[in-house]
Amino acid sequence: VETPVGVVDLARTRANARRAVEVLADAGVAWRPHVKTHKSREIARLQLEAGAQGLAVATPREAEVMASVTSDLLLAYPPVGETKLARLMSIPHEVDLTVALDSPEALEGVARASRQAGRTTGVLVEMDVGMERVGLGSVDAVADLAGRVVGTDGVSYEGIMFYPGHIRSHRSEQAEALDRLSERLDGVVDGLTNRGLGPRVVSGGSTPTLAGSHRLPALTEVRAGTAIFHDREQVALGAAGWDDLAYTVLATVVSTAVPNQAVVDAGSKALAAEERGGDGYGVLLDRREVRISRVSEEHGILDLTDTDWSPRIGERIRIVPNHVCVSVNLQDRLLLLEEDGAGRLAPVDARGRVAPGEGP
Ligand SMILES: Cc1ncc(COP(=O)(O)O)c(C=O)c1O
């Protein structure tokens, strides 16, 4: 296979899926993995076979592609804009479609499009729990919007959603933040219940907080996505061990001309340009002492100062990226590797913006 290419270790991927389902089952919560991490039908099927209950998506294309794999889809992103709404509505009616939103404008758009399409779309009202990205901040604001959902034709009120993306401390240091979050969630659920708006669904979760899900009894489902492959950041946060890493970028050494470094053919267009606090762009799977210290678009610079390894031109190496989701999004296809070494290429089906089959 030509490099650079994203490589998926299927045995580790299956083990990661099983572990997510088990950890969440122990907490009494369902797993609705976010597919943004892999964007692949085949990996989505693997997650559902492992026990995931439905899938979460962010884009119309992810929704269109994943509608062929599950009949239970959550668009965990505010659906705004006529063309996006039209695409969502053309998803087969057998697919149970729910969307998350935080404004009357988004609600009106979804409701209008749903009525026109003759379908009912589920709605989760999104609340902000500290990330300050999207979501309403107060119980009153959440309840006002939930009340509007109940009074609007074309949509059904299903509950609330949040994303705890602000909790990025090490797993061993999250208890206090999770307990605060739990109090907050309980307050919102109680406030809604007192107003006759008790949520059937409380959708939350992330990979860094996955193992702490039992601390949030209000949860009904967790949308952890990165947990299917993990990455350098999740290892640093204690959410994964080195042996859980299921995705690497296979690259070839193309130059050793400059002392103390080697250059590979995976740069920012294969690994992504996400640096981790001055600690480079990734690290070698089999030689953790070697970091990718710099990237150009097609060049990755390996820092050789801390290793006795002398790479040869043409030698192949596997890089653990800092953030797997953005690296997968840069691949045309993935090399899926079985334990016995058998490999096959699979498309990154849900990548990109255009509808499947649509021209430029
Ligand atoms: C809305 C939403 N839900 C779920 C996830 C999945 O979280 P993680 O990447 O920590 O698995 C994300 C990640 O960005 C997200 O934005």
The ligand as an SDF file (V2000), in Angstrom:
LIG
                    3D

 16 16  0  0  0  0  0  0  0  0999 V2000
  -21.3620   16.9460   20.2510 C   0  0  0  0  0  0  0  0  0  0  0  0
  -20.3450   15.8820   20.4390 C   0  0  0  0  0  0  0  0  0  0  0  0
  -20.7110   14.6980   20.9060 N   0  0  0  0  0  0  0  0  0  0  0  0
  -19.8300   13.6950   21.0890 C   0  0  0  0  0  0  0  0  0  0  0  0
  -18.4990   13.8620   20.7980 C   0  0  0  0  0  0  0  0  0  0  0  0
  -17.5330   12.7190   21.0230 C   0  0  0  0  0  0  0  0  0  0  0  0
  -16.6080   12.9890   22.0260 O   0  0  0  0  0  0  0  0  0  0  0  0
  -15.1600   12.3270   22.0720 P   0  0  0  0  0  0  0  0  0  0  0  0
  -14.4090   12.8340   20.8990 O   0  0  0  0  0  0  0  0  0  0  0  0
  -14.5810   12.7830   23.3630 O   0  0  0  0  0  0  0  0  0  0  0  0
  -15.3590   10.8640   22.0060 O   0  0  0  0  0  0  0  0  0  0  0  0
  -18.0690   15.1080   20.3230 C   0  0  0  0  0  0  0  0  0  0  0  0
  -16.6370   15.3370   20.0300 C   0  0  0  0  0  0  0  0  0  0  0  0
  -16.1880   16.3550   19.5900 O   0  0  0  0  0  0  0  0  0  0  0  0
  -19.0040   16.1440   20.1350 C   0  0  0  0  0  0  0  0  0  0  0  0
  -18.6380   17.3520   19.6760 O   0  0  0  0  0  0  0  0  0  0  0  0
  1  2  1  0
  2  3  1  0
  2 15  2  0
  3  4  2  0
  4  5  1  0
  5  6  1  0
  5 12  2  0
  6  7  1  0
  7  8  1  0
  8  9  2  0
  8 10  1  0
  8 11  1  0
 12 13  1  0
 12 15  1  0
 13 14  2  0
 15 16  1  0
M  END
$$$$
